């Protein structure tokens, strides 16, 4: 758990592995929760784009063609990935409480079920 690791950390790999199973089982709640958590991890791995050149022409030394716009992703530690998924769980539970107070028990139940899917995949602790 110490030090940065590549994008396929154990929790990240677990989330990725659970998605095809949820799709195959047609478990809509799990699919939504897993896709959302994976997107949050992907967003956290994104790096800020370099500033665009101010000149209107070709930039000397610039790369053109397929893949020219690719940028390396940030490497997240297992702890950072766990924190992201825990935040996703907390966000869903807070939103569920808001829906419950507003009398929307159906939406609250859906968000609570999504939180339960993600919480079940988190390491104990």
N, CA, C and O of each residue as an XYZ file, in Angstrom:
500
protein
N       0.794     -1.188      0.000
C       0.000      0.000      0.000
C       0.837      1.252      0.000
O       0.283      2.347     -0.104
N       2.120      1.147      0.110
C       2.926      2.350      0.118
C       3.515      2.584     -1.258
O       3.865      1.642     -1.968
N       3.619      3.852     -1.625
C       4.188      4.218     -2.907
C       3.191      4.117     -4.031
O       2.205      3.386     -3.945
N       3.458      4.865     -5.097
C       2.539      4.830     -6.226
C       2.594      3.502     -6.952
O       3.627      2.835     -7.011
N       1.462      3.147     -7.495
C       1.366      1.909     -8.261
C       0.687      2.214     -9.575
O       0.145      3.306     -9.750
N       0.702      1.302    -10.477
C       0.079      1.559    -11.780
C      -1.438      1.557    -11.658
O      -1.981      1.303    -10.584
N      -2.121      1.844    -12.769
C      -3.564      1.992    -12.774
C      -4.325      0.735    -12.397
O      -5.526      0.813    -12.136
N      -3.673     -0.424    -12.358
C      -4.364     -1.664    -12.031
C      -4.070     -2.095    -10.601
O      -3.632     -3.220    -10.364
N      -4.312     -1.196     -9.647
C      -4.155     -1.543     -8.245
C      -5.190     -2.605     -7.896
O      -6.092     -2.887     -8.685
N      -5.061     -3.171     -6.751
C      -5.968     -4.256     -6.413
C      -7.423     -3.805     -6.373
O      -8.287     -4.510     -6.896
N      -7.728     -2.649     -5.769
C      -9.117     -2.187     -5.738
C      -9.573     -1.783     -7.134
O     -10.697     -2.084     -7.535
N      -8.709     -1.108     -7.867
C      -9.057     -0.706     -9.232
C      -9.340     -1.945    -10.081
O     -10.319     -1.977    -10.826
N      -8.498     -2.948     -9.971
C      -8.703     -4.194    -10.721
C      -9.985     -4.896    -10.262
O     -10.701     -5.478    -11.078
N     -10.269     -4.841     -8.978
C     -11.490     -5.452     -8.456
C     -12.730     -4.755     -9.023
O     -13.696     -5.414     -9.407
N     -12.700     -3.426     -9.074
C     -13.818     -2.673     -9.644
C     -13.991     -2.999    -11.125
O     -15.105     -3.221    -11.598
N     -12.864     -3.023    -11.853
C     -12.921     -3.355    -13.277
C     -13.437     -4.766    -13.512
O     -14.198     -5.004    -14.450
N     -13.030     -5.697    -12.669
C     -13.471     -7.077    -12.814
C     -14.934     -7.275    -12.456
O     -15.598     -8.160    -12.995
N     -15.434     -6.449    -11.546
C     -16.831     -6.573    -11.132
C     -17.782     -6.019    -12.191
O     -18.938     -6.438    -12.262
N     -17.310     -5.085    -13.011
C     -18.187     -4.464    -14.004
C     -18.722     -5.457    -15.041
O     -19.934     -5.491    -15.254
N     -17.888     -6.260    -15.692
C     -18.446     -7.221    -16.659
C     -19.430     -8.201    -16.017
O     -20.424     -8.579    -16.637
N     -19.156     -8.608    -14.789
C     -20.075     -9.527    -14.105
C     -21.421     -8.843    -13.856
O     -22.474     -9.462    -14.014
N     -21.385     -7.564    -13.468
C     -22.634     -6.820    -13.239
C     -23.384     -6.609    -14.548
O     -24.612     -6.685    -14.584
N     -22.644     -6.342    -15.624
C     -23.279     -6.186    -16.935
C     -23.949     -7.487    -17.363
O     -25.081     -7.489    -17.846
N     -23.235     -8.586    -17.178
C     -23.773     -9.884    -17.579
C     -25.013    -10.254    -16.762
O     -25.958    -10.850    -17.278
N     -24.990     -9.885    -15.465
C     -26.130    -10.174    -14.591
C     -27.259     -9.157    -14.764
O     -28.327     -9.294    -14.167
N     -27.010     -8.140    -15.586
C     -27.988     -7.057    -15.799
C     -28.377     -6.381    -14.489
O     -29.530     -6.015    -14.265
N     -27.364     -6.231    -13.631
C     -27.551     -5.565    -12.343
C     -27.313     -4.072    -12.548
O     -26.188     -3.586    -12.430
N     -28.384     -3.360    -12.855
C     -28.295     -1.939    -13.216
C     -27.690     -1.090    -12.095
O     -26.896     -0.186    -12.357
N     -28.061     -1.380    -10.864
C     -27.544     -0.610     -9.727
C     -26.028     -0.774     -9.627
O     -25.306      0.209     -9.467
N     -25.550     -2.001     -9.721
C     -24.114     -2.255     -9.630
C     -23.373     -1.640    -10.810
O     -22.292     -1.079    -10.633
N     -23.938     -1.736    -12.006
C     -23.296     -1.168    -13.193
C     -23.121      0.338    -13.032
O     -22.047      0.873    -13.311
N     -24.166      1.021    -12.587
C     -24.085      2.476    -12.403
C     -23.030      2.823    -11.351
O     -22.216      3.722    -11.563
N     -23.043      2.128    -10.239
C     -22.097      2.414     -9.164
C     -20.656      2.155     -9.603
O     -19.769      2.967     -9.340
N     -20.427      1.032    -10.269
C     -19.072      0.682    -10.695
C     -18.557      1.638    -11.766
O     -17.404      2.067    -11.708
N     -19.389      1.972    -12.732
C     -18.960      2.911    -13.769
C     -18.636      4.272    -13.179
O     -17.666      4.916    -13.580
N     -19.441      4.705    -12.235
C     -19.209      5.997    -11.600
C     -17.887      6.002    -10.822
O     -17.116      6.957    -10.915
N     -17.632      4.955    -10.071
C     -16.393      4.870     -9.306
C     -15.182      4.801    -10.228
O     -14.169      5.453     -9.973
N     -15.279      4.016    -11.296
C     -14.167      3.934    -12.252
C     -13.934      5.278    -12.943
O     -12.789      5.651    -13.199
N     -14.999      5.997    -13.242
C     -14.856      7.324    -13.852
C     -14.202      8.297    -12.883
O     -13.385      9.120    -13.296
N     -14.544      8.219    -11.609
C     -13.930      9.099    -10.611
C     -12.434      8.818    -10.505
O     -11.638      9.746    -10.365
N     -12.048      7.554    -10.569
C     -10.628      7.189    -10.538
C      -9.935      7.707    -11.789
O      -8.848      8.278    -11.709
N     -10.565      7.508    -12.952
C      -9.983      8.004    -14.206
C      -9.814      9.522    -14.170
O      -8.800     10.042    -14.636
N     -10.790     10.229    -13.625
C     -10.690     11.687    -13.525
C      -9.545     12.093    -12.614
O      -8.849     13.070    -12.895
N      -9.339     11.363    -11.535
C      -8.246     11.669    -10.618
C      -6.888     11.397    -11.254
O      -5.893     12.015    -10.877
N      -6.840     10.484    -12.211
C      -5.585     10.168    -12.887
C      -5.249     11.165    -13.991
O      -4.118     11.190    -14.477
N      -6.204     11.973    -14.384
C      -5.981     12.923    -15.476
C      -4.974     13.987    -15.053
O      -4.933     14.404    -13.895
N      -4.185     14.403    -15.991
C      -3.224     15.481    -15.750
C      -3.710     16.734    -16.448
O      -4.464     16.670    -17.419
N      -3.272     17.864    -15.945
C      -3.659     19.125    -16.559
C      -2.982     19.244    -17.922
O      -1.797     18.947    -18.070
N      -3.744     19.678    -18.898
C      -3.205     19.842    -20.247
C      -2.233     21.020    -20.281
O      -2.445     22.022    -19.597
N      -1.179     20.903    -21.066
C      -0.256     22.029    -21.177
C      -0.946     23.185    -21.895
O      -1.875     22.966    -22.672
N      -0.502     24.402    -21.642
C      -1.142     25.532    -22.312
C      -0.960     25.454    -23.824
O       0.077     25.017    -24.322
N      -1.980     25.883    -24.529
C      -1.925     25.863    -25.990
C      -0.966     26.945    -26.477
O      -0.889     28.021    -25.883
N      -0.240     26.665    -27.550
C       0.669     27.684    -28.082
C      -0.136     28.877    -28.607
O      -1.249     28.726    -29.110
N       0.450     30.042    -28.478
C      -0.239     31.256    -28.893
C      -0.047     31.557    -30.377
O      -0.788     32.359    -30.944
N       0.925     30.933    -31.002
C       1.145     31.186    -32.428
C       0.123     30.404    -33.246
O      -0.421     29.402    -32.784
N      -0.127     30.868    -34.449
C      -1.135     30.228    -35.277
C      -0.583     29.135    -36.166
O      -1.360     28.440    -36.821
N       0.696     28.959    -36.214
C       1.292     27.993    -37.126
C       1.715     26.720    -36.433
O       1.327     26.440    -35.299
N       2.517     25.963    -37.143
C       3.034     24.709    -36.625
C       4.100     25.027    -35.581
O       4.910     25.936    -35.763
N       4.090     24.285    -34.512
C       5.058     24.471    -33.454
C       6.257     23.573    -33.750
O       6.103     22.375    -33.985
N       7.442     24.160    -33.736
C       8.646     23.385    -34.004
C       8.782     22.273    -32.977
O       8.661     22.513    -31.775
N       9.028     21.076    -33.441
C       9.218     19.937    -32.562
C       7.920     19.289    -32.106
O       7.947     18.324    -31.343
N       6.791     19.801    -32.561
C       5.504     19.226    -32.158
C       5.265     17.913    -32.881
O       5.715     17.715    -34.009
N       4.563     17.037    -32.225
C       4.237     15.748    -32.805
C       2.847     15.836    -33.405
O       1.937     16.395    -32.793
N       2.679     15.293    -34.589
C       1.372     15.290    -35.241
C       0.976     13.853    -35.534
O       1.828     12.972    -35.650
N      -0.308     13.629    -35.649
C      -0.784     12.304    -36.023
C      -1.489     11.613    -34.883
O      -1.749     12.205    -33.835
N      -1.795     10.351    -35.103
C      -2.525      9.544    -34.141
C      -1.769      9.457    -32.822
O      -0.588      9.112    -32.801
N      -2.440      9.766    -31.738
C      -1.820      9.682    -30.418
C      -1.061     10.921    -30.015
O      -0.485     10.962    -28.927
N      -1.044     11.941    -30.867
C      -0.279     13.143    -30.571
C      -0.838     13.873    -29.353
O      -0.100     14.573    -28.659
N      -2.112     13.719    -29.094
C      -2.724     14.410    -27.971
C      -2.713     13.615    -26.681
O      -3.261     14.064    -25.674
N      -2.105     12.455    -26.694
C      -2.075     11.620    -25.499
C      -1.132     12.212    -24.459
O      -0.069     12.737    -24.789
N      -1.535     12.121    -23.222
C      -0.706     12.577    -22.113
C      -0.598     11.445    -21.102
O      -1.538     10.667    -20.938
N       0.523     11.349    -20.435
C       0.632     10.301    -19.418
C      -0.351     10.565    -18.279
O      -0.648     11.716    -17.959
N      -0.848      9.500    -17.677
C      -1.795      9.613    -16.574
C      -1.027      9.649    -15.255
O       0.087      9.135    -15.158
N      -1.636     10.261    -14.247
C      -1.059     10.225    -12.904
C      -1.158      8.811    -12.371
O      -2.118      8.097    -12.659
N      -0.185      8.415    -11.609
C      -0.239      7.112    -10.950
C      -0.771      7.333     -9.544
O      -0.202      8.111     -8.778
N      -1.854      6.656     -9.202
C      -2.465      6.783     -7.892
C      -2.033      5.632     -6.995
O      -1.887      4.496     -7.447
N      -1.833      5.938     -5.732
C      -1.521      4.868     -4.775
C      -2.814      4.130     -4.434
O      -3.912      4.620     -4.698
N      -2.669      2.973     -3.858
C      -3.843      2.203     -3.438
C      -4.666      3.012     -2.441
O      -5.896      2.985     -2.487
N      -3.997      3.728     -1.545
C      -4.692      4.554     -0.561
C      -5.514      5.652     -1.212
O      -6.622      5.947     -0.765
N      -4.976      6.265     -2.274
C      -5.724      7.307     -2.981
C      -6.960      6.722     -3.668
O      -8.023      7.344     -3.674
N      -6.821      5.550     -4.233
C      -7.955      4.911     -4.898
C      -9.018      4.528     -3.873
O     -10.211      4.707     -4.117
N      -8.594      4.007     -2.742
C      -9.543      3.677     -1.676
C     -10.264      4.940     -1.219
O     -11.478      4.917     -1.016
N      -9.537      6.037     -1.054
C     -10.149      7.298     -0.617
C     -11.184      7.796     -1.624
O     -12.227      8.322     -1.237
N     -10.899      7.631     -2.908
C     -11.840      8.050     -3.953
C     -13.120      7.225     -3.862
O     -14.218      7.776     -3.932
N     -12.989      5.920     -3.709
C     -14.172      5.056     -3.641
C     -14.936      5.320     -2.344
O     -16.167      5.313     -2.346
N     -14.230      5.550     -1.245
C     -14.917      5.897      0.009
C     -15.696      7.203     -0.155
O     -16.806      7.331      0.361
N     -15.123      8.167     -0.868
C     -15.819      9.430     -1.117
C     -17.063      9.204     -1.965
O     -18.090      9.845     -1.745
N     -16.977      8.296     -2.933
C     -18.150      7.959     -3.748
C     -19.258      7.364     -2.877
O     -20.432      7.691     -3.046
N     -18.878      6.494     -1.950
C     -19.853      5.895     -1.037
C     -20.479      6.985     -0.169
O     -21.700      7.035     -0.019
N     -19.650      7.856      0.400
C     -20.149      8.923      1.271
C     -21.078      9.870      0.511
O     -22.111     10.288      1.035
N     -20.707     10.207     -0.729
C     -21.559     11.084     -1.544
C     -22.929     10.459     -1.780
O     -23.949     11.142     -1.695
N     -22.950      9.177     -2.072
C     -24.226      8.500     -2.318
C     -25.081      8.444     -1.057
O     -26.296      8.636     -1.112
N     -24.446      8.182      0.069
C     -25.204      8.120      1.320
C     -25.756      9.495      1.704
O     -26.881      9.598      2.195
N     -24.974     10.539      1.483
C     -25.447     11.896      1.778
C     -26.606     12.270      0.858
O     -27.595     12.852      1.304
N     -26.483     11.937     -0.422
C     -27.566     12.225     -1.368
C     -28.812     11.412     -1.024
O     -29.934     11.902     -1.155
N     -28.613     10.173     -0.584
C     -29.749      9.335     -0.196
C     -30.480      9.946      0.992
O     -31.710      9.938      1.038
N     -29.734     10.471      1.945
C     -30.360     11.125      3.102
C     -31.147     12.354      2.660
O     -32.236     12.612      3.171
N     -30.597     13.113      1.709
C     -31.317     14.281      1.181
C     -32.610     13.858      0.495
O     -33.655     14.475      0.704
N     -32.545     12.815     -0.317
C     -33.747     12.325     -0.991
C     -34.776     11.823      0.020
O     -35.977     12.042     -0.141
N     -34.295     11.150      1.058
C     -35.204     10.632      2.089
C     -35.945     11.782      2.766
O     -37.154     11.703      2.987
N     -35.215     12.852      3.093
C     -35.842     14.015      3.716
C     -36.847     14.683      2.779
O     -37.831     15.272      3.227
N     -36.590     14.584      1.483
C     -37.480     15.189      0.497
C     -38.659     14.274      0.146
O     -39.493     14.630     -0.686
N     -38.729     13.107      0.773
C     -39.834     12.200      0.520
C     -39.660     11.336     -0.714
O     -40.634     10.775     -1.215
N     -38.437     11.220     -1.212
C     -38.156     10.404     -2.395
C     -37.480      9.109     -1.972
O     -36.288      8.915     -2.215
N     -38.235      8.230     -1.345
C     -37.693      6.977     -0.822
C     -37.132      6.087     -1.927
O     -36.167      5.357     -1.699
N     -37.725      6.137     -3.129
C     -37.241      5.310     -4.237
C     -35.828      5.705     -4.647
O     -34.971      4.839     -4.828
N     -35.579      6.994     -4.795
C     -34.244      7.468     -5.167
C     -33.255      7.212     -4.038
O     -32.101      6.864     -4.288
N     -33.702      7.384     -2.801
C     -32.830      7.128     -1.651
C     -32.420      5.664     -1.604
O     -31.261      5.348     -1.336
N     -33.362      4.774     -1.863
C     -33.062      3.336     -1.847
C     -32.069      2.969     -2.942
O     -31.170      2.157     -2.722
N     -32.229      3.566     -4.123
C     -31.315      3.289     -5.237
C     -29.898      3.732     -4.888
O     -28.943      2.988     -5.110
N     -29.757      4.947     -4.341
C     -28.428      5.451     -3.986
C     -27.811      4.649     -2.847
O     -26.603      4.416     -2.833
N     -28.623      4.234     -1.908
C     -28.114      3.404     -0.812
C     -27.636      2.059     -1.346
O     -26.612      1.545     -0.896
N     -28.358      1.488     -2.292
C     -27.944      0.220     -2.901
C     -26.628      0.386     -3.663
O     -25.765     -0.490     -3.609
N     -26.473      1.514     -4.375
C     -25.211      1.782     -5.071
C     -24.064      1.902     -4.067
O     -22.980      1.364     -4.291
N     -24.303      2.604     -2.967
C     -23.273      2.752     -1.934
C     -22.897      1.391     -1.365
O     -21.723      1.134     -1.098
N     -23.881      0.520     -1.179
C     -23.626     -0.815     -0.651
C     -22.762     -1.643     -1.601
O     -21.900     -2.403     -1.158
N     -22.993     -1.495     -2.906
C     -22.190     -2.217     -3.905
C     -20.725     -1.821     -3.777
O     -19.841     -2.678     -3.750
N     -20.473     -0.510     -3.697
C     -19.098     -0.022     -3.613
C     -18.471     -0.357     -2.265
O     -17.303     -0.741     -2.199
N     -19.243     -0.213     -1.192
C     -18.715     -0.484      0.148
C     -18.309     -1.946      0.287
O     -17.354     -2.263      0.996
N     -19.026     -2.831     -0.384
C     -18.704     -4.264     -0.308
C     -17.353     -4.587     -0.949
O     -16.732     -5.597     -0.617
N     -16.904     -3.737     -1.860
C     -15.630     -3.979     -2.539
C     -14.451     -3.316     -1.838
O     -13.297     -3.611     -2.151
N     -14.732     -2.424     -0.892
C     -13.662     -1.737     -0.172
C     -12.965     -2.670      0.805
O     -13.589     -3.568      1.370
N     -11.675     -2.457      1.001
C     -10.978     -3.272      2.015
C     -11.496     -2.917      3.402
O     -11.947     -1.796      3.638
N     -11.427     -3.870      4.306
C     -11.878     -3.628      5.679
C     -10.961     -2.588      6.330
O      -9.751     -2.563      6.106
N     -11.576     -1.749      7.128
C     -10.738     -0.768      7.828
C     -11.272      0.577      7.881
O     -10.642      1.470      8.447
